[in-house]
């Protein structure tokens, strides 16, 4: 009975060590690259205007770059919002939290898309009041082999189907 | 055959009874407790420490595993429905909302989208993700499927700052070629 003690202890320690080695690395934020292209349709006074939105998320280690670029249908830039922040992976490894600490905005030609106006407004509000704009990237569906991820971005509750490169 | 069988059984019974009697006699004549019990009575402290240590270790390991493998924080759709196209192909419609309440607009929009999908003779889309951005009333439609054996993705975001999704109807969805 007494002789079994060290072995039991050793077995438990070995189990913890093995689990740590196998799954420890998975929690670290890896290289992550998401490219999401979207069609934007704005409605004003029975009029519809169309834009394109390219959302890119680039993360390496803890640094994240979130870039929203808006284009007119002829390819001319309609504006952009580029944000920098720190990315952390959620406990279960499904979601990502991005704490945006600064952003750069550029205006394009013509009208600003509604989507950009909202993004600019909400990030201004958070950065001015709290010095940080918290974003969440929730992975709804993803496949490394097929290289896609369907994500939901908060704030805004917007869903995006994206090309995924890891 | 039958007799020898009964004999065998009775012989066994006799043997067992003798063994029990011997055991009882022995234990009556030697009423001392076994040695290890005696040892415990003399000094129970080290054993108690060991038991407490084992319990603490088990607690630690449990906490470690719970931290390591938390219950999945996967986002579940508010609702999902399956639309069957004219070709018999089925398309999954997934609705995502921030809260479980006050999603009439999302539900109504989902009905419009599913009705529009039903008009498609065929479509590359297998999954359709729907959500509404609350503050600005932007409708998000993300489509995922397969075209010529390759993955196909499409995102549509429609904004209506004047009316709540008033523009969303069959005609508009056909205008943006939802089927393709």
Interface residues (C-beta under 8 A of the other chain):
Chain A: X5 X8 X9 X12 X15 X16 X19 X23 X36 X37 X38 X39 X40 X41 X42 X43 X44 X45 X48 X53 X90 X91 X92 X94 X95 X113 X114 X115 X118 X122 X138 X139 X140 X141 X146 X147 X148 X150 X152 X154 X155 X156 X157 X158 X159 X160 X161 X162 X163
Chain B: X50 X54 X57 X61 X64 X65 X67 X68 X69 X70 X71 X72 X73 X74 X75 X77 X94 X96 X97 X98 X127 X129 X130 X131 X132 X133 X134 X135 X136 X138 X140 X141 X142 X143 X144 X151 X153 X154 X155 X156 X157 X158 X159 X160 X161 X162 X163 X166 X167 X176
